[in-house]
Amino acid sequence: MKIKLLSRLLIASFIFSSLTVNAVEDKNVFISIGTDALSFIQKKFGSRVKEVESRDGISIVKIDEDALPWLSLLMHRTFNRCGGFMLHDDAVEADNLLNSQGDQLFAKKNSFVSYKIDQDAIVKPMIEQASPANITATITQLSLFQNRYYKGEFGQKSAAFIKETWSNLIKNRTDATVEYFKHARWDQPSIILTIKGQSDETIVLGGHQDSINGRIGATARAPGSDDNASGISTITEVIRLLVDNSYQPQKTLKFMAYAAEEVGLLGSKEIASDFKKRNVNVIGVMQLDMTNFKGDDSLDIVMMRDFTNDEQNKFIGSIIDHYVPGIKWGFDKCGYACSDHASWHTQGYPSSMPFEATMDTMNHNIHTANDTLTVSNNNASHAVKFAKMAIGYIVELDH
C-alpha cells in the first residue's frame, strides 16, 4: 500500500510540474500509441501531449520526452501493456509507421519466398530434444540481475551474460559469431549472433533483453522472468538445438537480443533501420517477447495480427499444426506497436509475433518485482512450445 501511494504521489508530482514549469528547451518527441489510450494520456499529461494524427486505431502523438518513463508505467497499469508505445526520430518516421500497416511494403519485394513444409527429417529429431529445464535455467540466471534496465549497470552486465552464454554455445563453429550492436544514446548494447549461410538471404529470431520496473527505473527490482527472460531463454535453447545438431544453414541466421525495448522499441528500431540502409535481404523475422505464461486456457500460442505479415503468420500456424501437434493457436491484436516486430515491419520486412496469451489474459505481473518464475509454476513447460515452433520456422524457411 505504501509503495502504491508513493507511486501515485510521484506521478502526480511529475504531472503537476509538467503543467506549471516551462521547459528551457523543446524536449518534445513523437510516439505512436493505441488510439484507445489517447484520451487517457491527454487527461494525464495535459498540455504536454498533442495528437498529431490518428488512423486505423493508431495515434501519432507529440509528447514531452521526460514524460516517457511515466507513460510506460501508466500504460502498463491501466492497459496492461508492455511498453505501450513506439518512439520515433521525427514526424516523418512516425507517419511511415501509419503507412506501414498491411503487407503492401512486403508483397512485391518478397513474392519469391516459399512457405512449404517438407523438412520433417531435420525438424522432428531436433524438437524432440527441446529442453524446458534448459530454458528454466537461463530464465533463472537472467532473473538474478537486479534488473536489466537499458541505462543502468545491470543492463550492461546482463547483456554481457547473454553474449558470453551465446558465445559458449558456438565456440566450436567457424561459421558463427557473436557481436555487440552498440547504441550511442544509452549503455546497454544489443547482441547479434550470426550463423553464416551459403546465401545472403537472412532469417531473424529476436527478443528484447531489457527489463523495467516502472516505479523507480534503474535501481528497482525488475527480474523480468517472463518479460522477457523467457523469450531470450527460448532463443538460447533454439541456438543450442541448432548447434548441437551441427545444423548447416543455407541462408544466414541471425539471433538478436534487443536493448531498450521497454522505452519505445529503441534497440530494434536502430538495428532494423541499419539493415534497411545496408539493403540486408531479410526474408523473415520472428519476435519472441514473453513465452512462458499460459494465460488463456483455450490457446497456447497467439499470433498478433497488427504490424505483422499475414502470409508468414499463416505459415507459422501451419508449422505449429505440423510439428507441435496438440498445441492450440489463434489470433489477437495488440492495438499498438507492442514489441520489436513492429520495428522490422515498418522497414518493410515480414515479421511475426507469436505470443504467450491473448492481451486480456497475459501476465499482469510484468514491470514489477513480481514478474518471477513463480507465476509460471517455476518451470518452462509453456516456453518450450515456442522453441519447437521456432525450430520449425527456421529450418523450413531456410529451405
N, C-alpha and C positions, 0 to 999 in steps of 0.2 A: 504493500500500500504506500509506503514512504517513497519507494522508487517511482511508482506511477505518479505520485504527487509532484516529485522533483521534476520528472519529465515534462509534465504539464506546465509547470512554472517556467521551465527553460524555454519551451515553445512559446508560451505567452510573452515572455520577456523578449524573445527574438522578434516576434511579430510586431510587438509594440515599438521596438527600436527601429524596425524596418519602416514603419509608417511615420515615424516622427523625426528621424535623422536623415539629412540629405547626404548621399554618398559623395565623397571627394571626387571620384571618377566613375564613369559609366562601367558598371560591372554586369550589365545585362547579357544574358546568353540565351540561345534558342534551344528549346527542348520539344520533343514530341511526347504526347501523353494521351491516354484514352479520353475521348470526349465526355464519357460518363463521369470523369473526375474533374472536369473543367470548372464547374460552378463551385465545387468544394474548395479547390485551391484558390480560386478568386476570392472566396469568402475568407479564407485563412490568411492570405498574403496581401489582400487589398491592392493598393496601387503599385505594388512591386511585381505584379504579374499582369500581362496583357495578352489577350488572344490575338494571334496573327491570322490564322486560317484554320478551318475545320472541314474535314471531308472524310466520308466513309468510316466514321467512328474514331478518327484520329485527329487530334488538335495540335497545331503548332503554337507554342507559347513563348513569349519573351519574359524572362524572369531574372531577378537579381541572383547572381551566382552564389552569394552567401546563403541563399535560401535552400540550396540543393540538399545538404545533409538532412535538414528538417523535412523537406519534401519527401525524401526517401522514407523517413520514419513514419510520416503521416500516411503515405501511400500504403505502406505495409499494414499499419494498424487499422486503417479504415477500409481498405480494399483488398487486404491480404495478398499484396503483390510484391514480387521480388524486384527491387529496384524501383520499378514503376514508371520509368521514363527513359528516353534516349537523348543524350546530349549531342548537339550539333555544333559544328565550327561556325556556321553562319546561316543566314536565311535561305540561301541557295541550296545548301546541303539539306536543310530541313524540308524544303519544298520537294527535293528529289525523293525524300522518304515517302511523301504523299503520293508521288507519281510512280513509286516502285510497287505498289500493291498490285497483285495479279502476277501473271507469269510472262507478260509481254516482253520484258527485257531478256528473258532466257530462251524463249521459244525458238527463234531463228538460229541463234548462236550455237545451241547445243542439240539440234534436232537429230544428230547422229548417234547420241548416246543410246545404248541398248539396255533395256531393263528386263532381260531374260533371266531365268533362274535354272541353272543346269550344272552347278558345281558341288553336288552332294558329296562326291568322293573326297573333296577337300574340306568342306564346311562341317559336315556331320562329326567326323572324328575330333575336330578342334573344339566344337561347342560342348562335346561330352566332357572335355577336360576343364571347362569353366568352373572356377572355384569360388563359392561365396565366402569361404574362410579367408582367401587372399584379399578379397575386396574389403571384408571386415577389418583385417589387419591394417590395410592402408588408411581406411577411414579413421581408425583409432589413432594412428600416428599423426595424421593431419589435424585431428581434433585436439591433440595435446598442446598445440600452439595456443597462446592466449587468444589470439585472433589471427586472421590473415589479411588485415586491413591494408589497402594499397599504398597508403602513405606512412605506415608505421614500420618499426623494426621487425615486427613479427611477420609482416607481409614479405619482407625480403628473405627472412630466414626460412619461411615455409616454401618460398619459390626455390631456394637453394636445395631444400629437401626433395622437392619434386624433380628437379634437374638431376640430382645425384641418383635418385631412385630409377629414373628412366635411363640414365647413362649406364648404370649397372646392368640393366636388362639387355642392352645392346652391345656390351663391351666386347663381345667376340665376333661382331659383324663389321665387315669393312665397308658395307654399303649403307650404313646408318650413322647419323649424327644427332646430337642434342645441342641446341644453342639457345641463348637468351635473345629475345627480341626486346631491346631496351626502349623505354619511353622517356621523353625529355621532361615531361611535366610532373612525374612522380617517380618514386624509387623502386616500386615493385616491377620487375620485368615479367613479360610473358615468356613462356617456354615453348619451343617448337622442336619436336623430334621428327626427323625425316628418314624414311627408308626409300632409297632411290630405286626407281623402276627403270624399265627399258625405254619408256616414253616420258614426255614432259606433261602428259595428262595427269592431273593431281586430284587426289581424294583427301578430304579433310575430316578428321574426327576431333572435336574440341569440346571444351567446357571451361567455365571460369573457376579460377583457383581462389579468389579473394573471398573473405567473409567479413561481415559487418554487424555491429550491434548499434542500432540506430540512436541509442541514448547518448553515448559518450564518444564514439568514434575510435581513435587509435589505441586507447588504453582498456576499453571494456572487454569483458569475456565474450567471445563470439566463436564457439567451437565449429559452427557451421558443418556439422556432421552430414546433414542432408544437403544443405545449401552452401557449398557444393562439393564437399569432400566426397560425397557419394559419386558424383559424375567423374571427378578426376580419378577416383579409385577404380571405377568401372573401365575407364580408358586405359589405366595402368594394367588391368587384367587382360584387356584386348591386346595390348602390346606384348605382354608375356606370352599369350597363346600363339601369336604370330611368330615370335622369335623362337619359342621352344619347339615349334613345328617346322622351323627352318623355311618359313614361307618366303618365296621369292616373287615379289610383285611385278606385274607387267607395267603397271602405272605407278607413279610416285605417290607414296603415302605420307601424309603429314598429320601428326598428333599434336594438339595445342592445348596449353593451359593458359587461359587469358587472364591478364591483370585487369583490375578496376572495372569489372562488370557492374558491380553494385551501385556505382555512381554515374551510370549513363552509358554503359557498354563501351567504355573508352578504349580498352586494350584491343578488343576485337575490331573496333572501328578503324584503328590505325593500321592493323595488320591487313584487313580486307581492302582498305584503300591502297596500301602499298602493293598488294598483289595485283590489283586492278591497274595501277600505274605501270607496273612491270609486265603487264599482259600475261600473268601466270594463268595457265589453262586449267582452272579448277572445274571439274565436271560434276562434283557432288560434295555437299557439306552436311554433316550430321552434328547437331548440338546435343550434348548430354548435360543438362542442368537439372539436378535433383532426380535421382533414380531409385531411392531406397525407402520411400514412404508410400505404402499402398493405402491410399485414402478412399478409393472407390471400390466397393465390393463387386461391382459388375464389370469393371475394366482393369486390366493390368498395365497396359501401355496406351497413352493418349496422344494422338498426333495433333499438333497445333496447326490450324488452317491458315492463320494470318502470318504474313511475312515468310511464307514457305512456298515450295513448289508442289503443285497438285500432283503432277506425274510422279515425282520422286516419292511423295507421301504414299501414293498407291503402291509403288514398288516396295517400299519398306513394309507396308501392310502385308503384301504377298510374301515377303521374306519371313515375317512373323508366322504367318499361316503355314509356310512350308517347313521352316526349321525349328520353330518353337511351338509345336502343336499343343493345344490346350490353353494357350495364352489368349486372353480376350483383349481386343484392342478396339479403339474407336476414335472419334474426333472431338475436339473442343476448340475454343478460340481464346487467346489471351485478351484481345481487345486493345492491345498496345504492343510496342516493340519490347517484348518481355525478356529477351535474352539475346545472346550473341549471334544466333542465327539471323537476326534482323540486320546485323552489320553486313553480312555476306549477301543477303537478299537485295539490299539497297544498292549493292555494287553489280547486280545482275547475275549473281551466281545462284545455282539451285541449292536451296537449303531446306532442312527439315529439323523439327524439334520433337522427338518422342519424349513424353513427359510421364511422371510417375502417377499422376491422378488428374482428375478434372480440376478446373480452377476452384470450384466450390469445395472440393474435398481434399485439396492439397495440404501439406504440412503447414500449420499455422504457428509453429514454434520458431520459424526462421527469423533471423535478425535479432535473436535473443540468446541469452545464456542457456536456454532450454533446448536448443537445437542440438541434441546429443543422440547417440546411438540407441538410447533407451526408447525413443519414440518409434524406433524400428525393431523393437524387441531384441536389441543387441546382436543382430545378425544382418546379413546382406542377401537374404533369400529373394528379395524383390529386385535388387540391383543386378543380380546375376542374369536375370531375364534380358536386361538391356545389353549385357556383354555378349550374350549369344546372338541377339538381334544384330548388334554392331559387327560381329564377325561375318555374319551372312551378308550384310550390306557391303562391307569392304571387299570380300572375295568375289561376290557376284558382279559388283560394279567394276572390279579390276579386270574382268574377262569379257 
